[in-house]
Amino acid sequence: MAVPQLLVHDEKDNVGVVVVEGLSAGTDMLCVITHDNSDFRLTAKEDIPIGHKVALKDMKAGDTVYKYGEDIGKMIADVAKGHHVHTQNCKTKRW
């Protein structure tokens, strides 16, 4: 059985979490949606550290970011599908 490189917690999520060390640009990731154990493939467009988020679709500045099926913040910059989502382009809505 193949080991997933990306976990998505809910079908509403628009980001997934890298769960392997050393994920490099160009990797054809096995992505698993833990809610129903379904899977899909997504290509990493840049190196992304373990525990960090990956965009599952193109997102624009101002878009809401969903993880665990919950609103976790907003995009402050445009990000294309397969790219790193972190503090450089995603912020909490609290401040």
C-alpha positions, -999 to 999 in steps of 0.1 A, spaced: 0 0 0 13 35 -9 20 60 19 2 93 15 23 125 14 -6 148 20 -37 146 43 -69 165 38 -93 163 68 -126 172 53 -141 175 18 -147 212 24 -109 219 29 -90 239 3 -56 230 19 -40 198 28 -11 190 53 22 175 42 29 144 63 64 134 50 99 149 54 116 163 24 86 168 0 102 184 -31 88 203 -60 75 180 -88 64 152 -64 32 135 -76 16 133 -41 -9 107 -29 -35 127 -10 -59 111 13 -91 127 26 -94 113 62 -131 120 65 -140 92 40 -106 76 32 -108 86 -4 -77 97 -23 -65 118 -52 -32 130 -68 -17 165 -67 17 177 -79 37 198 -54 49 229 -72 76 238 -47 95 222 -18 71 221 12 82 212 48 64 186 68 34 200 88 29 228 63 -1 234 41 -6 230 3 -32 247 -18 -57 222 -32 -70 248 -57 -61 282 -70 -68 308 -43 -69 346 -44 -61 372 -17 -92 375 5 -103 339 1 -112 319 32 -88 290 40 -105 258 52 -87 231 72 -105 204 93 -137 217 76 -132 250 96 -123 285 87 -87 289 98 -79 323 81 -77 342 49 -53 344 20 -33 376 18 -17 368 -16 -28 347 -46 -16 311 -45 -18 285 -73 -29 249 -68 0 228 -54 19 257 -38 29 263 -2 4 280 20 19 295 51 25 328 69 38 345 38 4 342 21 -22 332 48 -31 350 80 -56 346 108 -88 367 107 -83 377 143 -59 406 136 
